[in-house]
Amino acid sequence: MMMKKKNRTQEEETKSDHTELADNKEYTLSPEEQELSSQEESSPEQPAMEVKTGESPETDKFEKELKETVAKLAEMQDKYIRLSAEFDNYRKRTLREKIDISKYAGENLLLKIIPLMDDFERALKHMEEATDCTSMKSGIDLIYSKFSEFLKQNGVSEINALNSAFNVDIHEAVAKVPVDQEDKKGKVVDVVLKGYYIQDKVLRFSKVIVGE
């Protein structure tokens, strides 16, 4: 019994000695591990990648251009709104002026005719009391002269049709009559109703009788 205990103690001491030797024994690297370890030691330490938190110059330039574009767009929109309002006011004003012109176009003309009406009224009144036909005729001639002058001042002139060649552009034939003289054929032999120009345009055609 004593012998077995002693043998077990010796075995434990021997095992403990082997463990200490194993712990104190240096670990030998393989050639591949030695080369890899050498490369890691020789390579310089790589700096950590820096994360940029600020904005790049391109981004700042883009934002600046965007702000300028938005400002120009707002300015153009404001100008468009103002121009549209001005045009609408102009359209309404011109429409109102056109209505007034069409409504009162003959105002000045009629204002000039009124004095002639006054002359006719005085002539009619004098006609009831007058016994001298010569003075009446003179009064009517005076009114006629004033009225003729008024028409000339407003660009109205008479179309000379009598004894002229018939012209469909200014004459309107109401009848044809046979004539003895050869030179009167195709010409105006009588004027039923006078025609008038206004400036260079026919205001009213002359109603005439043409010889044939």
LOMI-476225 format. One line per field, with one value per residue: residue in three letters; y, z, x of N, C-alpha, C, O in turn; chain; residue number from 0. Coordinates in nm, 2 decimals. Each point is the difference from the previous one (the first is absolute). Layout:
REM LOMI-476225
code	ala,...
n_py	Y,...
n_pz	Z,...
n_px	X,...
ca_py	Y,...
ca_pz	Z,...
ca_px	X,...
c_py	Y,...
c_pz	Z,...
c_px	X,...
o_py	Y,...
o_pz	Z,...
o_px	X,...
unit	A,...
pos	NUM,...
END
This chain:
REM LOMI-476225
code	met,met,met,lys,lys,lys,asn,arg,thr,gln,glu,glu,glu,thr,lys,ser,asp,his,thr,glu,leu,ala,asp,asn,lys,glu,tyr,thr,leu,ser,pro,glu,glu,gln,glu,leu,ser,ser,gln,glu,glu,ser,ser,pro,glu,gln,pro,ala,met,glu,val,lys,thr,gly,glu,ser,pro,glu,thr,asp,lys,phe,glu,lys,glu,leu,lys,glu,thr,val,ala,lys,leu,ala,glu,met,gln,asp,lys,tyr,ile,arg,leu,ser,ala,glu,phe,asp,asn,tyr,arg,lys,arg,thr,leu,arg,glu,lys,ile,asp,ile,ser,lys,tyr,ala,gly,glu,asn,leu,leu,leu,lys,ile,ile,pro,leu,met,asp,asp,phe,glu,arg,ala,leu,lys,his,met,glu,glu,ala,thr,asp,cys,thr,ser,met,lys,ser,gly,ile,asp,leu,ile,tyr,ser,lys,phe,ser,glu,phe,leu,lys,gln,asn,gly,val,ser,glu,ile,asn,ala,leu,asn,ser,ala,phe,asn,val,asp,ile,his,glu,ala,val,ala,lys,val,pro,val,asp,gln,glu,asp,lys,lys,gly,lys,val,val,asp,val,val,leu,lys,gly,tyr,tyr,ile,gln,asp,lys,val,leu,arg,phe,ser,lys,val,ile,val,gly,glu
n_py	-0.12,-0.10,-0.23,-0.11,-0.02,-0.17,-0.21,-0.05,-0.06,-0.21,-0.16,-0.01,-0.13,-0.22,-0.09,-0.03,-0.19,-0.19,-0.03,-0.07,-0.22,-0.13,-0.02,-0.15,-0.18,0.02,0.19,-0.21,0.20,0.00,-0.15,-0.17,-0.16,-0.15,-0.15,-0.18,-0.16,-0.15,-0.16,-0.17,-0.16,-0.15,-0.15,0.15,0.11,-0.17,0.17,0.07,-0.16,0.15,0.03,-0.02,0.14,0.06,0.21,-0.14,0.00,-0.22,-0.12,0.03,-0.11,-0.21,-0.05,0.01,-0.17,-0.16,0.03,-0.04,-0.21,-0.09,0.05,-0.12,-0.20,-0.01,0.00,-0.19,-0.13,0.05,-0.06,-0.21,-0.05,0.05,-0.14,-0.18,0.04,0.00,-0.20,-0.10,0.06,-0.09,-0.21,-0.02,0.04,-0.16,-0.16,0.03,-0.03,-0.22,-0.09,0.05,-0.13,-0.22,0.01,0.01,-0.19,-0.05,-0.09,-0.09,-0.21,-0.16,-0.06,-0.14,-0.21,-0.05,0.04,-0.20,-0.14,0.05,-0.07,-0.21,-0.05,0.04,-0.16,-0.18,0.02,-0.02,-0.22,-0.07,0.05,-0.16,0.20,0.02,-0.01,0.22,0.12,-0.02,0.12,0.22,0.04,0.00,0.18,0.16,-0.02,0.07,0.22,0.09,-0.01,0.15,0.20,0.02,0.02,0.21,0.14,-0.06,0.16,0.16,-0.18,0.20,-0.14,0.04,0.05,0.19,-0.12,-0.09,-0.04,-0.11,0.08,-0.20,0.08,0.09,-0.15,0.15,-0.18,0.21,0.10,-0.10,0.14,-0.02,-0.07,0.22,0.10,0.04,0.22,0.00,-0.06,-0.09,0.14,0.11,-0.12,-0.18,0.20,-0.22,-0.12,0.19,0.03,-0.17,0.19,-0.19,0.22,-0.18,0.07,-0.19,0.22,0.12,-0.20,0.02,0.12,-0.18,0.19,-0.21,0.13,0.02
n_pz	0.00,0.15,-0.02,0.08,0.22,0.08,-0.01,0.15,0.20,0.02,0.04,0.21,0.15,-0.01,0.10,0.23,0.06,0.00,0.18,0.19,0.00,0.07,0.23,0.11,-0.04,-0.08,-0.01,-0.07,-0.05,-0.06,-0.13,-0.02,0.16,-0.04,-0.16,0.06,0.12,-0.14,-0.11,0.12,0.02,-0.18,0.01,-0.17,0.18,-0.03,-0.14,0.20,-0.08,-0.13,0.20,-0.22,0.15,-0.04,-0.01,-0.16,-0.07,-0.04,0.19,0.08,-0.10,0.06,0.19,-0.03,-0.09,0.15,0.14,-0.08,0.00,0.19,0.05,-0.10,0.09,0.19,-0.03,-0.06,0.17,0.12,-0.08,0.05,0.21,0.05,-0.07,0.13,0.18,-0.02,-0.02,0.19,0.12,-0.05,0.07,0.22,0.05,-0.05,0.16,0.19,-0.01,0.02,0.21,0.12,-0.04,0.08,0.21,0.04,-0.10,0.03,0.17,-0.04,-0.06,0.15,0.10,-0.13,0.06,0.19,-0.01,-0.07,0.16,0.10,-0.11,0.03,0.19,-0.01,-0.09,0.12,0.16,-0.07,0.00,0.21,0.04,-0.05,-0.04,0.14,-0.20,-0.05,0.11,-0.08,-0.18,0.03,0.07,-0.16,-0.13,0.11,0.01,-0.18,-0.01,0.12,-0.09,-0.16,0.07,0.05,-0.17,-0.08,0.12,-0.08,-0.12,0.06,-0.12,-0.10,0.00,-0.06,0.04,0.09,-0.12,0.20,-0.04,-0.14,0.20,-0.10,-0.09,-0.19,-0.17,0.02,-0.12,-0.04,-0.12,-0.13,-0.05,-0.10,-0.10,0.02,0.19,-0.20,-0.04,-0.09,-0.21,0.11,-0.09,0.14,0.00,0.14,0.10,0.02,-0.01,0.10,-0.14,0.15,-0.02,0.04,-0.01,0.09,0.18,-0.11,-0.02,-0.19,-0.02,-0.17,0.09,-0.11,-0.13,-0.04,-0.07,-0.13
n_px	0.08,0.12,0.00,-0.18,-0.01,0.11,-0.08,-0.17,0.08,0.07,-0.16,-0.08,0.12,-0.02,-0.18,0.02,0.11,-0.12,-0.12,0.10,0.03,-0.17,-0.02,0.13,-0.13,0.21,-0.13,-0.01,0.09,-0.21,0.09,-0.15,0.01,0.17,-0.04,-0.14,0.10,0.11,-0.13,-0.06,0.16,0.02,-0.17,0.02,0.06,-0.14,0.05,-0.03,-0.14,0.11,-0.10,-0.02,0.08,0.21,-0.08,-0.09,0.21,0.06,0.06,0.21,0.17,0.03,0.11,0.22,0.11,0.04,0.17,0.21,0.07,0.07,0.22,0.17,0.04,0.12,0.22,0.11,0.05,0.18,0.21,0.06,0.08,0.22,0.17,0.03,0.12,0.22,0.10,0.03,0.18,0.20,0.04,0.05,0.22,0.15,0.01,0.11,0.23,0.07,0.01,0.18,0.18,0.02,0.08,0.22,-0.05,-0.22,0.12,0.20,0.00,-0.03,0.18,0.11,-0.07,0.08,0.22,0.09,0.06,0.19,0.18,0.05,0.11,0.22,0.13,0.04,0.17,0.21,0.06,0.02,0.21,0.15,0.08,0.18,-0.11,-0.03,-0.15,-0.21,-0.07,-0.05,-0.21,-0.16,-0.04,-0.12,-0.22,-0.12,-0.04,-0.17,-0.20,-0.06,-0.06,-0.22,-0.15,-0.03,-0.13,-0.20,0.09,-0.14,0.01,-0.03,-0.18,0.21,-0.22,-0.07,-0.15,-0.07,0.21,-0.14,-0.06,0.06,0.19,-0.07,0.02,-0.17,0.06,-0.07,0.17,-0.15,0.16,-0.20,0.19,-0.05,0.02,0.11,0.01,-0.20,0.06,-0.17,-0.15,0.14,-0.19,0.03,-0.04,0.01,0.18,-0.03,0.17,0.03,0.13,0.10,0.04,0.11,-0.11,-0.03,-0.05,0.03,-0.10,0.15,-0.16,0.07,0.01,-0.05,0.17,-0.19
ca_py	0.12,0.11,0.00,0.06,0.14,0.06,0.00,0.10,0.13,0.02,0.03,0.14,0.10,-0.01,0.07,0.15,0.04,0.00,0.11,0.12,0.00,0.03,0.15,0.08,-0.02,0.10,-0.05,0.02,0.03,-0.06,0.10,0.09,0.09,0.10,0.09,0.09,0.09,0.10,0.10,0.09,0.09,0.10,0.09,0.12,0.00,0.08,0.09,-0.02,0.08,0.11,0.02,0.14,0.03,0.13,0.00,0.02,0.13,-0.01,0.01,0.14,0.07,-0.04,0.06,0.14,0.01,-0.03,0.11,0.11,-0.04,0.02,0.14,0.05,-0.05,0.08,0.14,-0.01,-0.02,0.13,0.09,-0.06,0.03,0.14,0.02,-0.05,0.09,0.12,-0.03,-0.02,0.14,0.06,-0.06,0.05,0.14,0.02,-0.05,0.11,0.11,-0.03,0.02,0.14,0.05,-0.04,0.07,0.15,0.02,0.11,0.12,0.12,0.02,0.05,0.13,0.10,0.01,0.06,0.14,0.00,-0.02,0.13,0.09,-0.05,0.04,0.14,0.02,-0.04,0.10,0.12,-0.03,0.02,0.14,0.08,0.02,0.02,-0.13,0.02,-0.01,-0.14,-0.08,0.03,-0.07,-0.14,-0.01,0.01,-0.12,-0.10,0.03,-0.04,-0.15,-0.05,0.02,-0.09,-0.13,0.00,0.00,-0.13,-0.09,-0.05,0.07,-0.05,-0.08,0.06,-0.11,0.04,0.01,-0.08,-0.14,-0.08,-0.08,-0.08,0.02,0.12,0.03,-0.11,0.04,-0.03,-0.01,0.03,0.07,0.01,0.14,0.03,0.03,-0.12,0.02,-0.02,-0.14,-0.05,0.11,0.04,0.11,0.07,-0.05,-0.01,0.02,0.03,-0.09,0.07,-0.07,0.04,0.00,-0.06,-0.11,0.03,0.00,-0.03,-0.01,0.09,-0.06,0.07,-0.05,-0.02,0.00,-0.12
ca_pz	0.00,0.01,-0.12,-0.11,0.02,-0.03,-0.15,-0.06,0.03,-0.09,-0.13,-0.01,-0.01,-0.13,-0.09,0.02,-0.06,-0.15,-0.03,0.01,-0.11,-0.12,0.00,-0.02,-0.13,-0.10,-0.11,-0.12,-0.11,-0.13,-0.10,-0.05,0.10,0.02,-0.11,0.01,0.11,-0.04,-0.08,0.09,0.08,-0.08,-0.06,0.09,0.05,-0.08,0.07,0.00,-0.10,0.06,-0.05,-0.02,0.04,-0.06,-0.13,-0.10,-0.07,-0.11,0.06,0.03,-0.13,-0.05,0.09,-0.03,-0.13,0.02,0.07,-0.10,-0.10,0.07,0.02,-0.14,-0.04,0.08,-0.06,-0.13,0.03,0.05,-0.12,-0.09,0.06,-0.02,-0.14,-0.03,0.06,-0.08,-0.12,0.02,0.02,-0.13,-0.08,0.05,-0.04,-0.14,-0.03,0.04,-0.10,-0.12,0.02,0.00,-0.14,-0.08,0.05,-0.02,-0.11,-0.08,0.09,-0.06,-0.13,0.02,0.06,-0.11,-0.08,0.08,-0.05,-0.13,0.04,0.05,-0.12,-0.06,0.09,-0.01,-0.14,0.00,0.07,-0.08,-0.12,0.04,0.02,-0.11,-0.13,-0.10,-0.03,-0.03,0.13,0.04,-0.09,0.04,0.13,-0.03,-0.06,0.10,0.07,-0.09,-0.01,0.13,0.01,-0.09,0.06,0.11,-0.05,-0.05,0.12,0.05,-0.11,-0.08,-0.13,-0.10,-0.12,-0.13,-0.09,-0.12,-0.13,0.01,-0.04,0.11,0.08,0.10,0.13,0.06,-0.04,0.01,-0.11,0.04,-0.13,-0.13,-0.10,-0.13,-0.03,-0.14,-0.02,0.02,0.11,0.13,0.03,0.11,0.10,0.09,-0.06,0.11,0.13,0.08,0.13,0.01,0.08,0.07,0.06,0.12,-0.03,-0.13,0.00,-0.04,0.11,-0.06,-0.14,-0.07,-0.07,-0.13,-0.12,-0.10,-0.14,-0.08
ca_px	-0.08,0.10,0.08,-0.08,-0.01,0.13,0.02,-0.09,0.06,0.11,-0.05,-0.06,0.11,0.06,-0.10,0.01,0.12,-0.02,-0.09,0.08,0.10,-0.08,-0.03,0.12,0.05,-0.04,-0.08,0.07,-0.09,0.03,0.05,-0.10,-0.05,0.10,0.00,-0.12,0.03,0.10,-0.07,-0.08,0.08,0.07,-0.09,-0.03,-0.14,-0.09,-0.08,-0.15,-0.06,-0.08,-0.13,-0.02,-0.14,-0.03,-0.04,0.10,-0.02,-0.09,-0.13,-0.02,-0.03,-0.14,-0.11,0.00,-0.06,-0.14,-0.06,-0.01,-0.11,-0.13,-0.03,-0.03,-0.13,-0.10,0.00,-0.07,-0.14,-0.05,-0.01,-0.11,-0.13,-0.02,-0.03,-0.13,-0.10,0.00,-0.06,-0.14,-0.05,0.01,-0.10,-0.12,0.00,-0.02,-0.14,-0.09,0.01,-0.07,-0.15,-0.03,0.02,-0.12,-0.13,0.01,0.09,-0.04,-0.03,0.05,-0.07,-0.14,0.02,0.02,-0.12,-0.10,-0.02,-0.07,-0.14,-0.04,-0.02,-0.12,-0.11,-0.02,-0.05,-0.14,-0.08,0.00,-0.08,-0.14,-0.03,0.06,-0.08,0.09,0.06,0.14,0.07,-0.01,0.10,0.14,0.02,0.01,0.14,0.10,0.00,0.06,0.15,0.06,0.00,0.10,0.13,0.01,0.04,0.14,0.09,0.00,0.05,-0.11,0.00,-0.10,0.05,-0.04,-0.05,-0.07,0.08,0.13,-0.02,-0.06,0.10,-0.07,0.07,-0.05,-0.14,-0.10,-0.10,-0.14,-0.08,0.07,-0.09,0.07,0.05,0.02,0.14,0.08,0.10,-0.07,-0.03,0.08,0.04,-0.11,-0.08,-0.07,0.03,-0.12,0.04,0.15,0.09,0.10,0.12,0.06,0.14,0.01,-0.09,-0.14,-0.09,-0.13,0.00,-0.09,-0.11,0.00,-0.06,0.10,-0.05,0.03
c_py	0.12,0.02,0.06,0.15,0.07,0.01,0.11,0.14,0.03,0.03,0.14,0.10,0.00,0.07,0.14,0.05,0.01,0.12,0.13,0.01,0.04,0.15,0.08,-0.02,0.10,-0.06,0.03,0.02,-0.07,0.11,0.09,0.10,0.11,0.10,0.10,0.10,0.10,0.11,0.09,0.09,0.11,0.10,0.11,-0.01,0.09,0.09,-0.03,0.09,0.11,0.02,0.15,0.03,0.14,-0.02,0.04,0.14,-0.01,0.01,0.15,0.08,-0.03,0.07,0.15,0.03,-0.02,0.11,0.12,-0.03,0.02,0.14,0.06,-0.04,0.07,0.14,-0.01,-0.02,0.12,0.09,-0.05,0.04,0.15,0.03,-0.05,0.09,0.13,-0.02,-0.01,0.14,0.07,-0.05,0.06,0.15,0.02,-0.05,0.11,0.12,-0.03,0.01,0.14,0.06,-0.04,0.07,0.14,0.03,0.13,0.13,0.13,0.05,0.06,0.14,0.11,0.02,0.08,0.15,0.00,-0.02,0.12,0.09,-0.04,0.04,0.15,0.03,-0.04,0.10,0.13,-0.02,0.03,0.15,0.08,0.00,0.01,-0.13,0.01,-0.02,-0.15,-0.08,0.03,-0.07,-0.15,-0.03,0.01,-0.13,-0.11,0.02,-0.04,-0.15,-0.06,0.01,-0.09,-0.14,0.00,0.00,-0.14,-0.11,-0.05,0.09,-0.07,-0.07,0.07,-0.11,0.05,0.01,-0.08,-0.14,-0.08,-0.09,-0.07,0.02,0.12,0.03,-0.12,0.04,-0.04,-0.01,0.03,0.06,0.01,0.15,0.01,0.02,-0.12,0.02,-0.02,-0.14,-0.05,0.10,0.03,0.13,0.08,-0.06,0.01,0.04,0.01,-0.11,0.08,-0.09,0.04,-0.03,-0.07,-0.13,0.04,-0.01,-0.04,0.00,0.10,-0.08,0.08,-0.07,0.00,0.00,-0.12,0.02
c_pz	0.00,-0.13,-0.11,0.01,-0.04,-0.15,-0.06,0.02,-0.10,-0.15,-0.02,-0.01,-0.14,-0.10,0.01,-0.06,-0.15,-0.04,0.01,-0.11,-0.13,0.00,-0.03,-0.14,-0.10,-0.12,-0.13,-0.11,-0.13,-0.10,-0.05,0.10,0.03,-0.10,0.01,0.12,-0.03,-0.08,0.08,0.08,-0.09,-0.07,0.10,0.04,-0.09,0.08,-0.02,-0.10,0.07,-0.06,0.00,0.03,-0.06,-0.14,-0.10,-0.06,-0.11,0.06,0.03,-0.13,-0.06,0.08,-0.03,-0.13,0.01,0.06,-0.10,-0.11,0.06,0.01,-0.14,-0.04,0.07,-0.06,-0.13,0.02,0.04,-0.12,-0.09,0.06,-0.02,-0.15,-0.04,0.05,-0.08,-0.13,0.01,0.02,-0.14,-0.09,0.04,-0.04,-0.14,-0.05,0.03,-0.10,-0.13,0.01,0.00,-0.14,-0.09,0.04,-0.03,-0.12,-0.08,0.08,-0.06,-0.13,0.03,0.07,-0.10,-0.08,0.07,-0.04,-0.13,0.03,0.06,-0.12,-0.07,0.08,-0.02,-0.14,0.00,0.08,-0.08,-0.12,0.03,0.00,-0.12,-0.12,-0.12,-0.03,-0.03,0.12,0.05,-0.08,0.05,0.13,-0.02,-0.06,0.10,0.08,-0.08,-0.01,0.13,0.01,-0.10,0.05,0.12,-0.05,-0.06,0.11,0.06,-0.11,-0.09,-0.13,-0.10,-0.11,-0.12,-0.10,-0.13,-0.12,0.01,-0.04,0.12,0.06,0.11,0.14,0.08,-0.03,0.01,-0.10,0.05,-0.13,-0.11,-0.10,-0.13,-0.03,-0.15,-0.03,0.03,0.12,0.14,0.04,0.10,0.10,0.08,-0.05,0.11,0.13,0.09,0.15,0.01,0.08,0.06,0.04,0.14,-0.01,-0.14,-0.02,-0.03,0.12,-0.04,-0.15,-0.06,-0.08,-0.13,-0.11,-0.11,-0.14,-0.07,-0.15
c_px	0.08,0.07,-0.08,-0.02,0.12,0.02,-0.09,0.06,0.11,-0.05,-0.06,0.11,0.07,-0.09,0.01,0.13,-0.01,-0.08,0.07,0.10,-0.08,-0.03,0.12,0.06,-0.04,-0.07,0.07,-0.10,0.05,0.06,-0.11,-0.05,0.11,0.00,-0.12,0.02,0.10,-0.06,-0.08,0.08,0.06,-0.10,-0.04,-0.15,-0.09,-0.08,-0.15,-0.06,-0.09,-0.13,-0.03,-0.15,-0.04,-0.05,0.11,-0.02,-0.10,-0.15,-0.04,-0.04,-0.13,-0.11,-0.01,-0.07,-0.15,-0.08,-0.01,-0.10,-0.14,-0.03,-0.03,-0.14,-0.11,-0.01,-0.08,-0.15,-0.08,-0.02,-0.12,-0.14,-0.03,-0.04,-0.14,-0.11,0.00,-0.06,-0.15,-0.07,0.00,-0.11,-0.14,-0.02,-0.03,-0.14,-0.10,0.01,-0.06,-0.15,-0.04,0.02,-0.12,-0.13,0.00,0.08,-0.04,-0.03,0.05,-0.06,-0.14,0.00,0.02,-0.12,-0.11,-0.02,-0.08,-0.15,-0.06,-0.04,-0.13,-0.12,-0.03,-0.06,-0.15,-0.08,-0.01,-0.09,-0.15,-0.04,0.05,-0.10,0.09,0.07,0.15,0.08,0.00,0.10,0.14,0.03,0.02,0.14,0.11,0.02,0.07,0.15,0.07,0.01,0.10,0.14,0.03,0.04,0.14,0.10,0.02,0.04,-0.10,0.00,-0.10,0.07,-0.06,-0.04,-0.05,0.09,0.13,-0.04,-0.05,0.11,-0.07,0.06,-0.06,-0.14,-0.09,-0.11,-0.14,-0.08,0.10,-0.09,0.08,0.04,0.02,0.15,0.09,0.10,-0.06,-0.03,0.11,0.04,-0.12,-0.06,-0.08,0.03,-0.13,0.03,0.16,0.07,0.11,0.12,0.02,0.15,0.01,-0.09,-0.14,-0.09,-0.14,0.02,-0.09,-0.11,-0.03,-0.08,0.11,-0.06,0.05,-0.04
o_py	0.10,0.11,0.08,0.07,0.11,0.10,0.06,0.09,0.11,0.08,0.06,0.10,0.10,0.07,0.08,0.12,0.10,0.07,0.09,0.11,0.08,0.07,0.11,0.08,0.04,-0.11,0.12,-0.08,-0.03,0.11,0.12,0.11,0.11,0.12,0.12,0.11,0.12,0.12,0.12,0.12,0.11,0.11,-0.02,-0.05,0.12,-0.04,-0.04,0.12,-0.03,-0.01,0.07,-0.05,0.02,-0.11,0.08,0.05,0.10,0.06,0.04,0.09,0.08,0.05,0.06,0.09,0.06,0.04,0.06,0.09,0.05,0.04,0.08,0.08,0.04,0.06,0.09,0.05,0.03,0.07,0.08,0.04,0.04,0.08,0.07,0.02,0.05,0.08,0.04,0.03,0.07,0.08,0.03,0.04,0.08,0.06,0.03,0.06,0.09,0.05,0.04,0.09,0.09,0.02,0.06,0.11,0.07,0.09,0.09,0.11,0.10,0.08,0.11,0.10,0.06,0.04,0.10,0.06,0.03,0.07,0.08,0.04,0.04,0.09,0.07,0.03,0.06,0.09,0.04,0.04,0.11,-0.09,0.00,-0.05,-0.10,-0.06,-0.05,-0.09,-0.10,-0.05,-0.06,-0.09,-0.07,-0.04,-0.08,-0.10,-0.06,-0.06,-0.09,-0.08,-0.05,-0.07,-0.10,-0.07,-0.03,-0.12,-0.10,0.12,-0.12,0.03,0.01,-0.07,-0.07,0.06,0.01,-0.04,0.02,-0.07,0.06,-0.03,0.00,0.09,-0.12,0.10,-0.12,-0.05,0.05,-0.04,0.02,0.09,-0.10,-0.04,-0.07,-0.10,0.00,-0.03,0.02,-0.03,-0.04,0.10,0.11,-0.12,0.10,0.07,-0.08,-0.05,0.11,-0.12,0.11,-0.12,0.06,-0.08,0.11,-0.11,-0.07,0.10,0.03,-0.09,0.11,-0.11,0.10,-0.06,-0.06,-0.08
o_pz	-0.07,-0.05,-0.09,-0.10,-0.05,-0.06,-0.10,-0.09,-0.05,-0.07,-0.10,-0.07,-0.05,-0.09,-0.10,-0.05,-0.06,-0.10,-0.09,-0.05,-0.08,-0.10,-0.06,-0.04,0.00,-0.04,-0.02,-0.03,-0.02,0.03,-0.02,-0.03,0.03,0.03,-0.02,-0.01,0.05,0.01,-0.02,0.02,0.05,-0.03,0.11,-0.07,-0.02,0.10,-0.10,0.00,0.09,-0.13,0.10,-0.06,-0.01,-0.06,0.04,0.00,-0.03,-0.07,-0.02,0.00,-0.05,-0.06,0.00,-0.01,-0.07,-0.04,0.00,-0.04,-0.07,-0.02,0.00,-0.06,-0.06,-0.01,-0.03,-0.07,-0.04,-0.01,-0.06,-0.08,-0.03,-0.02,-0.08,-0.06,-0.03,-0.05,-0.08,-0.05,-0.03,-0.07,-0.09,-0.04,-0.04,-0.09,-0.07,-0.03,-0.07,-0.10,-0.06,-0.03,-0.07,-0.08,-0.04,0.00,-0.04,-0.05,0.00,-0.02,-0.06,-0.02,0.02,-0.07,-0.06,-0.01,-0.02,-0.06,-0.03,0.01,-0.04,-0.06,0.00,-0.01,-0.06,-0.05,0.00,-0.05,-0.09,-0.02,-0.03,-0.03,-0.11,0.08,0.01,0.00,0.06,0.05,0.00,0.02,0.07,0.03,-0.01,0.03,0.05,0.00,-0.01,0.05,0.04,-0.01,0.02,0.06,0.02,-0.01,0.06,0.02,-0.07,0.01,0.01,-0.05,-0.02,-0.06,-0.10,0.01,-0.09,0.00,0.11,-0.07,0.09,0.10,0.12,0.06,0.00,0.01,0.03,0.01,0.01,-0.01,-0.01,0.04,-0.07,-0.10,0.11,0.06,0.10,0.11,-0.01,0.08,-0.03,-0.03,-0.03,0.01,0.02,0.06,-0.05,0.10,-0.04,0.02,0.04,0.00,-0.10,-0.09,0.04,0.06,0.07,-0.05,0.05,-0.07,0.00,0.02,-0.02,-0.03,0.03,-0.08
o_px	-0.02,0.03,0.05,0.00,0.00,0.04,0.04,-0.02,0.01,0.05,0.02,-0.01,0.03,0.05,-0.01,0.00,0.05,0.02,-0.01,0.02,0.05,-0.01,-0.02,0.09,-0.12,0.03,0.03,-0.08,0.11,-0.02,0.03,-0.02,-0.04,0.02,0.02,-0.04,-0.01,0.03,-0.01,-0.04,0.02,0.04,-0.02,-0.08,0.03,-0.06,-0.04,0.04,-0.08,-0.01,0.00,-0.09,-0.12,0.02,0.09,-0.11,-0.07,-0.08,-0.11,-0.09,-0.07,-0.09,-0.10,-0.08,-0.08,-0.11,-0.11,-0.08,-0.09,-0.12,-0.10,-0.08,-0.10,-0.11,-0.08,-0.08,-0.11,-0.11,-0.07,-0.09,-0.12,-0.09,-0.07,-0.10,-0.11,-0.08,-0.08,-0.11,-0.10,-0.07,-0.08,-0.11,-0.08,-0.06,-0.09,-0.10,-0.06,-0.06,-0.10,-0.08,-0.06,-0.08,-0.11,0.06,0.09,-0.07,-0.07,-0.03,-0.04,-0.08,-0.05,-0.02,-0.08,-0.12,-0.07,-0.09,-0.11,-0.10,-0.08,-0.10,-0.12,-0.09,-0.08,-0.12,-0.11,-0.07,-0.07,-0.11,-0.06,-0.07,-0.04,0.08,0.08,0.11,0.10,0.07,0.08,0.12,0.09,0.07,0.10,0.11,0.08,0.08,0.11,0.10,0.07,0.08,0.12,0.09,0.07,0.10,0.10,-0.03,0.02,-0.01,-0.02,0.11,-0.12,0.09,0.01,0.11,0.09,-0.11,0.05,0.07,-0.05,-0.07,0.01,-0.07,0.04,-0.07,-0.02,-0.12,0.10,-0.12,0.12,-0.08,0.04,0.05,-0.02,0.03,0.07,-0.04,0.12,0.09,-0.12,0.06,-0.05,0.04,-0.05,-0.07,0.07,-0.05,0.03,-0.01,-0.04,0.04,-0.05,0.01,-0.04,-0.01,-0.07,0.05,-0.11,0.04,-0.04,-0.04,0.06,-0.10,0.11,0.02
unit	A,A,A,A,A,A,A,A,A,A,A,A,A,A,A,A,A,A,A,A,A,A,A,A,A,A,A,A,A,A,A,A,A,A,A,A,A,A,A,A,A,A,A,A,A,A,A,A,A,A,A,A,A,A,A,A,A,A,A,A,A,A,A,A,A,A,A,A,A,A,A,A,A,A,A,A,A,A,A,A,A,A,A,A,A,A,A,A,A,A,A,A,A,A,A,A,A,A,A,A,A,A,A,A,A,A,A,A,A,A,A,A,A,A,A,A,A,A,A,A,A,A,A,A,A,A,A,A,A,A,A,A,A,A,A,A,A,A,A,A,A,A,A,A,A,A,A,A,A,A,A,A,A,A,A,A,A,A,A,A,A,A,A,A,A,A,A,A,A,A,A,A,A,A,A,A,A,A,A,A,A,A,A,A,A,A,A,A,A,A,A,A,A,A,A,A,A,A,A,A,A,A,A,A,A,A,A,A,A,A,A,A
pos	0,1,2,3,4,5,6,7,8,9,10,11,12,13,14,15,16,17,18,19,20,21,22,23,24,25,26,27,28,29,30,31,32,33,34,35,36,37,38,39,40,41,42,43,44,45,46,47,48,49,50,51,52,53,54,55,56,57,58,59,60,61,62,63,64,65,66,67,68,69,70,71,72,73,74,75,76,77,78,79,80,81,82,83,84,85,86,87,88,89,90,91,92,93,94,95,96,97,98,99,100,101,102,103,104,105,106,107,108,109,110,111,112,113,114,115,116,117,118,119,120,121,122,123,124,125,126,127,128,129,130,131,132,133,134,135,136,137,138,139,140,141,142,143,144,145,146,147,148,149,150,151,152,153,154,155,156,157,158,159,160,161,162,163,164,165,166,167,168,169,170,171,172,173,174,175,176,177,178,179,180,181,182,183,184,185,186,187,188,189,190,191,192,193,194,195,196,197,198,199,200,201,202,203,204,205,206,207,208,209,210,211
END
